[in-house]
Amino acid sequence: RKEVEQDPGPFNVPEGATVAFNCTYSNSASQSFFWYRQDCRKEPKLLMSVYSSGNEDGRFTAQLNRASQYISLLIRDSKLSDSATYLCVPKGGNTGNQFYFGTGTSLTVIP
Amino acid sequence: NAGVTQTPKFQVLKTGQSMTLQCAQDMNHEYMSWYRQDPGMGLRLIHYSVGAGITDQGEVPNGYNVSRSTTEDFPLRLLSAAPSQTSVYFCASSSRRALINEQFFGPGTRLTVL
C-alpha cells in the first residue's frame, strides 16, 4: 500500500469555481501534515500546514481526520494562478522526520 | 538568506560517468534530504541526514552516496551514472526546532544520462 494516495486528477475548473482535493495516508503515527504546491518543472513550495482538525488561510481550507487518516484541501474562488500540482505530505511517525509525498493532483483553472 | 541552493541546474552525463550534485543551505537546518522526481511518481527519498556526520538511506539509495561534513552542505554523488538515473533531483532542508518544521526545497537539478 502506498504511503500517500491522492486524487489522480487532472482537475480542470473555470475561474471562480470551488475545488476540493482528497488525500489518504497509511501511517497512523504521522504527526504533521502539509500541502505543497508545485509549478511545472519547479521545486515544491509550502502552501499550508495542517494541524489539529484543520485550518484556513484565505481561499484555502485544509481539513484533517486522523481517525480516517484523511486530509483534504478546498480552494474557493479559483484563480488562474492556482493552476499547479498540489502535493499531500504527511510527516513523521515511526521514522521520525521523514516526509512522505503523494504523486500530486494537477489543477488547471480555465479563464 | 539564500535558502537552499543547488548546482548545477542542468547536467548531461554519459553512462558510467560520475558526478556530484551540490546542495547547500544557510538556515542552520539540522535535517537535509535528497529526492528524485520522475514523471507520474511522487518525490522519492534517496538519502537523508539528521545532522553533520550522520546520514542514512531513504527509499531509493542504490547508485548514490552522500556525506555531511558540515551543517550547510549535503552533496549527492553518482558513482557510475546509468540511464535509470535520469530524473529531476531536489535537495531539501528542515529544522528540528521550528514549530512548523516544513521542508524547504532547492530549485532542482535536471539530470540526463545518455
Interface residues (C-beta under 8 A of the other chain):
Chain A: V4 S32 F34 R41 K42 E43 P44 K45 L46 S49 Y51 L87 G96 N97 Q98 F99 F101 G102 T103 G104
Chain B: Y31 S33 Y35 G40 M41 G42 L43 R44 L45 Y48 V50 G58 V88 F90 A92 S94 R96 I100 N101 E102 Q103 F104 F105 G106 P107 G108 R110
